[in-house]
Amino acid sequence: MGLSREVVVKVKVPSHYVGDIEREVKLAYAVDLFLRGIVSVERAAELAGISLYDFLVELRRRRIQAYPYSDEELREELGIE
């Protein structure tokens, strides 16, 4: 499945919601692609238009594990105390 092709979808909503809807749709799509194993966590963050850190925070908020490590194991693996 190629991800480089873009499609424009038109939906009528009040103008003050447009930015929120665009962000939420991009984020939901990126999370879905990540969960299905189609893209890496790094690519998903890029597709969502946010930093890797912010994407990881969002995954945690949704109770989705990005890496098969506990917090302690990840800190140890990265050399963070």
N, CA, C and O atoms as CSV, one atom per row, in Angstrom:
chain,resi,resn,atom,element,x,y,z
A,1,MET,N,N,0.851,-1.174,0.000
A,1,MET,CA,C,0.000,0.000,0.000
A,1,MET,C,C,0.890,1.228,0.000
A,1,MET,O,O,1.649,1.432,0.947
A,2,GLY,N,N,0.818,2.043,-1.025
A,2,GLY,CA,C,1.611,3.260,-1.076
A,2,GLY,C,C,0.977,4.363,-0.264
A,2,GLY,O,O,-0.235,4.570,-0.319
A,3,LEU,N,N,1.785,5.063,0.480
A,3,LEU,CA,C,1.258,6.140,1.318
A,3,LEU,C,C,1.533,7.508,0.723
A,3,LEU,O,O,1.163,8.520,1.318
A,4,SER,N,N,2.176,7.565,-0.441
A,4,SER,CA,C,2.559,8.855,-0.990
A,4,SER,C,C,1.418,9.536,-1.733
A,4,SER,O,O,1.475,10.748,-1.945
A,5,ARG,N,N,0.398,8.813,-2.130
A,5,ARG,CA,C,-0.723,9.396,-2.845
A,5,ARG,C,C,-1.646,10.117,-1.868
A,5,ARG,O,O,-1.941,9.607,-0.788
A,6,GLU,N,N,-2.093,11.292,-2.252
A,6,GLU,CA,C,-2.988,12.054,-1.379
A,6,GLU,C,C,-4.368,12.150,-2.007
A,6,GLU,O,O,-4.506,12.218,-3.228
A,7,VAL,N,N,-5.373,12.155,-1.166
A,7,VAL,CA,C,-6.750,12.305,-1.596
A,7,VAL,C,C,-7.352,13.426,-0.768
A,7,VAL,O,O,-7.115,13.510,0.437
A,8,VAL,N,N,-8.121,14.277,-1.401
A,8,VAL,CA,C,-8.791,15.359,-0.691
A,8,VAL,C,C,-10.235,14.940,-0.448
A,8,VAL,O,O,-10.938,14.534,-1.373
A,9,VAL,N,N,-10.669,15.042,0.806
A,9,VAL,CA,C,-12.036,14.719,1.184
A,9,VAL,C,C,-12.686,16.005,1.661
A,9,VAL,O,O,-12.145,16.687,2.531
A,10,LYS,N,N,-13.833,16.342,1.104
A,10,LYS,CA,C,-14.527,17.574,1.496
A,10,LYS,C,C,-15.663,17.247,2.459
A,10,LYS,O,O,-16.494,16.376,2.202
A,11,VAL,N,N,-15.672,17.971,3.574
A,11,VAL,CA,C,-16.709,17.826,4.590
A,11,VAL,C,C,-17.073,19.226,5.057
A,11,VAL,O,O,-16.184,20.041,5.304
A,12,LYS,N,N,-18.354,19.519,5.183
A,12,LYS,CA,C,-18.784,20.831,5.658
A,12,LYS,C,C,-18.871,20.819,7.182
A,12,LYS,O,O,-19.622,20.043,7.773
A,13,VAL,N,N,-18.083,21.702,7.802
A,13,VAL,CA,C,-18.094,21.869,9.252
A,13,VAL,C,C,-17.909,23.351,9.552
A,13,VAL,O,O,-17.413,24.092,8.703
A,14,PRO,N,N,-18.294,23.791,10.729
A,14,PRO,CA,C,-18.034,25.181,11.093
A,14,PRO,C,C,-16.535,25.470,11.016
A,14,PRO,O,O,-15.714,24.643,11.414
A,15,SER,N,N,-16.191,26.635,10.508
A,15,SER,CA,C,-14.784,26.971,10.245
A,15,SER,C,C,-13.904,26.890,11.485
A,15,SER,O,O,-12.720,26.575,11.367
A,16,HIS,N,N,-14.436,27.159,12.655
A,16,HIS,CA,C,-13.596,27.135,13.855
A,16,HIS,C,C,-13.198,25.716,14.277
A,16,HIS,O,O,-12.366,25.559,15.170
A,17,TYR,N,N,-13.772,24.685,13.656
A,17,TYR,CA,C,-13.389,23.307,13.960
A,17,TYR,C,C,-12.386,22.715,12.973
A,17,TYR,O,O,-11.848,21.634,13.213
A,18,VAL,N,N,-12.133,23.400,11.885
A,18,VAL,CA,C,-11.331,22.831,10.802
A,18,VAL,C,C,-9.954,22.372,11.262
A,18,VAL,O,O,-9.564,21.240,10.974
A,19,GLY,N,N,-9.217,23.204,11.961
A,19,GLY,CA,C,-7.879,22.831,12.421
A,19,GLY,C,C,-7.901,21.627,13.334
A,19,GLY,O,O,-7.066,20.731,13.208
A,20,ASP,N,N,-8.855,21.601,14.259
A,20,ASP,CA,C,-8.968,20.470,15.190
A,20,ASP,C,C,-9.277,19.172,14.453
A,20,ASP,O,O,-8.685,18.132,14.740
A,21,ILE,N,N,-10.195,19.238,13.514
A,21,ILE,CA,C,-10.589,18.039,12.777
A,21,ILE,C,C,-9.424,17.509,11.957
A,21,ILE,O,O,-9.171,16.305,11.940
A,22,GLU,N,N,-8.720,18.393,11.283
A,22,GLU,CA,C,-7.581,17.966,10.471
A,22,GLU,C,C,-6.528,17.275,11.333
A,22,GLU,O,O,-6.020,16.215,10.968
A,23,ARG,N,N,-6.201,17.876,12.480
A,23,ARG,CA,C,-5.216,17.280,13.391
A,23,ARG,C,C,-5.680,15.912,13.890
A,23,ARG,O,O,-4.910,14.952,13.895
A,24,GLU,N,N,-6.931,15.832,14.304
A,24,GLU,CA,C,-7.458,14.579,14.857
A,24,GLU,C,C,-7.518,13.467,13.812
A,24,GLU,O,O,-7.219,12.313,14.117
A,25,VAL,N,N,-7.901,13.808,12.590
A,25,VAL,CA,C,-7.974,12.800,11.530
A,25,VAL,C,C,-6.583,12.296,11.189
A,25,VAL,O,O,-6.378,11.091,11.044
A,26,LYS,N,N,-5.625,13.207,11.058
A,26,LYS,CA,C,-4.253,12.801,10.755
A,26,LYS,C,C,-3.698,11.916,11.870
A,26,LYS,O,O,-3.039,10.911,11.604
A,27,LEU,N,N,-3.968,12.295,13.110
A,27,LEU,CA,C,-3.487,11.516,14.247
A,27,LEU,C,C,-4.143,10.135,14.289
A,27,LEU,O,O,-3.461,9.128,14.474
A,28,ALA,N,N,-5.448,10.089,14.119
A,28,ALA,CA,C,-6.162,8.804,14.147
A,28,ALA,C,C,-5.672,7.883,13.032
A,28,ALA,O,O,-5.499,6.683,13.245
A,29,TYR,N,N,-5.451,8.441,11.857
A,29,TYR,CA,C,-4.959,7.650,10.725
A,29,TYR,C,C,-3.561,7.118,11.012
A,29,TYR,O,O,-3.272,5.951,10.752
A,30,ALA,N,N,-2.702,7.968,11.545
A,30,ALA,CA,C,-1.334,7.557,11.863
A,30,ALA,C,C,-1.326,6.460,12.927
A,30,ALA,O,O,-0.584,5.485,12.806
A,31,VAL,N,N,-2.139,6.611,13.957
A,31,VAL,CA,C,-2.231,5.590,15.013
A,31,VAL,C,C,-2.721,4.274,14.415
A,31,VAL,O,O,-2.181,3.212,14.724
A,32,ASP,N,N,-3.733,4.340,13.567
A,32,ASP,CA,C,-4.264,3.133,12.940
A,32,ASP,C,C,-3.202,2.433,12.090
A,32,ASP,O,O,-3.049,1.215,12.176
A,33,LEU,N,N,-2.476,3.185,11.278
A,33,LEU,CA,C,-1.422,2.589,10.450
A,33,LEU,C,C,-0.345,1.947,11.315
A,33,LEU,O,O,0.161,0.872,10.993
A,34,PHE,N,N,0.003,2.608,12.412
A,34,PHE,CA,C,0.997,2.057,13.331
A,34,PHE,C,C,0.495,0.759,13.961
A,34,PHE,O,O,1.224,-0.233,14.002
A,35,LEU,N,N,-0.738,0.761,14.448
A,35,LEU,CA,C,-1.294,-0.428,15.100
A,35,LEU,C,C,-1.382,-1.619,14.148
A,35,LEU,O,O,-1.217,-2.764,14.566
A,36,ARG,N,N,-1.641,-1.350,12.879
A,36,ARG,CA,C,-1.731,-2.427,11.891
A,36,ARG,C,C,-0.365,-2.853,11.370
A,36,ARG,O,O,-0.270,-3.761,10.544
A,37,GLY,N,N,0.696,-2.201,11.847
A,37,GLY,CA,C,2.046,-2.580,11.447
A,37,GLY,C,C,2.434,-2.118,10.058
A,37,GLY,O,O,3.398,-2.624,9.482
A,38,ILE,N,N,1.701,-1.167,9.514
A,38,ILE,CA,C,1.978,-0.673,8.167
A,38,ILE,C,C,3.121,0.328,8.177
A,38,ILE,O,O,3.910,0.391,7.235
A,39,VAL,N,N,3.207,1.115,9.252
A,39,VAL,CA,C,4.286,2.098,9.372
A,39,VAL,C,C,4.939,1.976,10.740
A,39,VAL,O,O,4.341,1.467,11.688
A,40,SER,N,N,6.166,2.449,10.825
A,40,SER,CA,C,6.886,2.485,12.101
A,40,SER,C,C,6.323,3.603,12.964
A,40,SER,O,O,5.566,4.448,12.486
A,41,VAL,N,N,6.691,3.604,14.218
A,41,VAL,CA,C,6.250,4.665,15.114
A,41,VAL,C,C,6.803,6.013,14.647
A,41,VAL,O,O,6.131,7.038,14.761
A,42,GLU,N,N,8.017,6.006,14.127
A,42,GLU,CA,C,8.618,7.249,13.637
A,42,GLU,C,C,7.846,7.789,12.435
A,42,GLU,O,O,7.570,8.987,12.357
A,43,ARG,N,N,7.498,6.903,11.499
A,43,ARG,CA,C,6.753,7.323,10.306
A,43,ARG,C,C,5.347,7.763,10.692
A,43,ARG,O,O,4.820,8.713,10.114
A,44,ALA,N,N,4.739,7.097,11.647
A,44,ALA,CA,C,3.402,7.478,12.101
A,44,ALA,C,C,3.413,8.890,12.678
A,44,ALA,O,O,2.511,9.683,12.407
A,45,ALA,N,N,4.433,9.202,13.471
A,45,ALA,CA,C,4.552,10.556,14.028
A,45,ALA,C,C,4.677,11.573,12.906
A,45,ALA,O,O,4.063,12.639,12.946
A,46,GLU,N,N,5.474,11.235,11.912
A,46,GLU,CA,C,5.657,12.133,10.763
A,46,GLU,C,C,4.331,12.347,10.030
A,46,GLU,O,O,3.993,13.478,9.680
A,47,LEU,N,N,3.585,11.273,9.797
A,47,LEU,CA,C,2.290,11.389,9.126
A,47,LEU,C,C,1.302,12.217,9.944
A,47,LEU,O,O,0.480,12.946,9.388
A,48,ALA,N,N,1.390,12.099,11.256
A,48,ALA,CA,C,0.505,12.867,12.138
A,48,ALA,C,C,0.911,14.334,12.205
A,48,ALA,O,O,0.134,15.182,12.643
A,49,GLY,N,N,2.138,14.627,11.767
A,49,GLY,CA,C,2.609,16.012,11.783
A,49,GLY,C,C,3.053,16.470,13.155
A,49,GLY,O,O,3.018,17.663,13.459
A,50,ILE,N,N,3.474,15.517,13.995
A,50,ILE,CA,C,3.929,15.865,15.340
A,50,ILE,C,C,5.275,15.197,15.608
A,50,ILE,O,O,5.708,14.320,14.860
A,51,SER,N,N,5.916,15.620,16.672
A,51,SER,CA,C,7.210,15.036,17.023
A,51,SER,C,C,7.026,13.592,17.490
A,51,SER,O,O,5.936,13.188,17.894
A,52,LEU,N,N,8.100,12.837,17.427
A,52,LEU,CA,C,8.065,11.458,17.912
A,52,LEU,C,C,7.667,11.435,19.383
A,52,LEU,O,O,6.855,10.610,19.801
A,53,TYR,N,N,8.242,12.344,20.162
A,53,TYR,CA,C,7.914,12.410,21.590
A,53,TYR,C,C,6.408,12.618,21.784
A,53,TYR,O,O,5.776,11.906,22.564
A,54,ASP,N,N,5.836,13.599,21.070
A,54,ASP,CA,C,4.406,13.878,21.217
A,54,ASP,C,C,3.553,12.694,20.760
A,54,ASP,O,O,2.500,12.420,21.335
A,55,PHE,N,N,4.016,11.998,19.726
A,55,PHE,CA,C,3.279,10.821,19.267
A,55,PHE,C,C,3.315,9.720,20.324
A,55,PHE,O,O,2.305,9.064,20.578
A,56,LEU,N,N,4.471,9.521,20.931
A,56,LEU,CA,C,4.586,8.517,21.995
A,56,LEU,C,C,3.702,8.876,23.187
A,56,LEU,O,O,3.092,7.999,23.799
A,57,VAL,N,N,3.635,10.162,23.513
A,57,VAL,CA,C,2.757,10.618,24.598
A,57,VAL,C,C,1.303,10.312,24.240
A,57,VAL,O,O,0.533,9.854,25.084
A,58,GLU,N,N,0.938,10.567,22.992
A,58,GLU,CA,C,-0.431,10.288,22.555
A,58,GLU,C,C,-0.735,8.792,22.599
A,58,GLU,O,O,-1.828,8.396,23.006
A,59,LEU,N,N,0.207,7.969,22.191
A,59,LEU,CA,C,-0.002,6.522,22.285
A,59,LEU,C,C,-0.212,6.100,23.735
A,59,LEU,O,O,-1.090,5.290,24.032
A,60,ARG,N,N,0.590,6.646,24.623
A,60,ARG,CA,C,0.450,6.310,26.045
A,60,ARG,C,C,-0.920,6.757,26.559
A,60,ARG,O,O,-1.567,6.035,27.317
A,61,ARG,N,N,-1.359,7.951,26.144
A,61,ARG,CA,C,-2.669,8.462,26.552
A,61,ARG,C,C,-3.781,7.501,26.113
A,61,ARG,O,O,-4.781,7.329,26.810
A,62,ARG,N,N,-3.585,6.885,24.956
A,62,ARG,CA,C,-4.562,5.933,24.424
A,62,ARG,C,C,-4.315,4.508,24.928
A,62,ARG,O,O,-4.991,3.569,24.510
A,63,ARG,N,N,-3.347,4.360,25.825
A,63,ARG,CA,C,-2.976,3.063,26.397
A,63,ARG,C,C,-2.507,2.072,25.324
A,63,ARG,O,O,-2.845,0.889,25.342
A,64,ILE,N,N,-1.714,2.609,24.390
A,64,ILE,CA,C,-1.120,1.799,23.328
A,64,ILE,C,C,0.374,1.730,23.583
A,64,ILE,O,O,1.034,2.757,23.738
A,65,GLN,N,N,0.905,0.519,23.625
A,65,GLN,CA,C,2.332,0.338,23.880
A,65,GLN,C,C,3.087,0.416,22.555
A,65,GLN,O,O,2.836,-0.364,21.637
A,66,ALA,N,N,4.018,1.371,22.472
A,66,ALA,CA,C,4.794,1.562,21.248
A,66,ALA,C,C,5.955,0.590,21.160
A,66,ALA,O,O,6.319,0.144,20.072
A,67,TYR,N,N,6.528,0.267,22.292
A,67,TYR,CA,C,7.690,-0.612,22.333
A,67,TYR,C,C,7.423,-1.734,23.327
A,67,TYR,O,O,6.719,-1.528,24.315
A,68,PRO,N,N,7.979,-2.922,23.078
A,68,PRO,CA,C,7.725,-4.048,23.986
A,68,PRO,C,C,8.592,-4.003,25.245
A,68,PRO,O,O,9.153,-5.017,25.659
A,69,TYR,N,N,8.693,-2.829,25.842
A,69,TYR,CA,C,9.497,-2.645,27.047
A,69,TYR,C,C,8.645,-1.978,28.111
A,69,TYR,O,O,7.742,-1.200,27.801
A,70,SER,N,N,8.936,-2.285,29.359
A,70,SER,CA,C,8.342,-1.515,30.446
A,70,SER,C,C,9.086,-0.185,30.498
A,70,SER,O,O,10.134,-0.042,29.868
A,71,ASP,N,N,8.569,0.775,31.226
A,71,ASP,CA,C,9.253,2.064,31.371
A,71,ASP,C,C,10.665,1.863,31.906
A,71,ASP,O,O,11.617,2.479,31.427
A,72,GLU,N,N,10.788,0.991,32.906
A,72,GLU,CA,C,12.098,0.744,33.517
A,72,GLU,C,C,13.062,0.103,32.513
A,72,GLU,O,O,14.223,0.503,32.431
A,73,GLU,N,N,12.590,-0.882,31.756
A,73,GLU,CA,C,13.438,-1.543,30.757
A,73,GLU,C,C,13.869,-0.570,29.663
A,73,GLU,O,O,15.011,-0.607,29.206
A,74,LEU,N,N,12.963,0.287,29.253
A,74,LEU,CA,C,13.288,1.259,28.214
A,74,LEU,C,C,14.328,2.253,28.712
A,74,LEU,O,O,15.270,2.579,27.990
A,75,ARG,N,N,14.165,2.736,29.942
A,75,ARG,CA,C,15.157,3.656,30.515
A,75,ARG,C,C,16.517,2.978,30.596
A,75,ARG,O,O,17.540,3.585,30.277
A,76,GLU,N,N,16.528,1.725,31.020
A,76,GLU,CA,C,17.779,0.979,31.125
A,76,GLU,C,C,18.408,0.796,29.740
A,76,GLU,O,O,19.613,0.990,29.573
A,77,GLU,N,N,17.603,0.429,28.763
A,77,GLU,CA,C,18.084,0.223,27.393
A,77,GLU,C,C,18.678,1.507,26.814
A,77,GLU,O,O,19.673,1.474,26.090
A,78,LEU,N,N,18.051,2.636,27.144
A,78,LEU,CA,C,18.519,3.924,26.630
A,78,LEU,C,C,19.591,4.559,27.512
A,78,LEU,O,O,20.146,5.600,27.162
A,79,GLY,N,N,19.882,3.941,28.643
A,79,GLY,CA,C,20.894,4.480,29.543
A,79,GLY,C,C,20.430,5.705,30.306
A,79,GLY,O,O,21.234,6.565,30.664
A,80,ILE,N,N,19.136,5.783,30.554
A,80,ILE,CA,C,18.553,6.911,31.286
A,80,ILE,C,C,18.275,6.455,32.712
A,80,ILE,O,O,17.707,5.385,32.929
A,81,GLU,N,N,18.675,7.268,33.676
A,81,GLU,CA,C,18.437,6.896,35.080
A,81,GLU,C,C,17.274,7.628,35.662
A,81,GLU,O,O,16.942,7.430,36.831
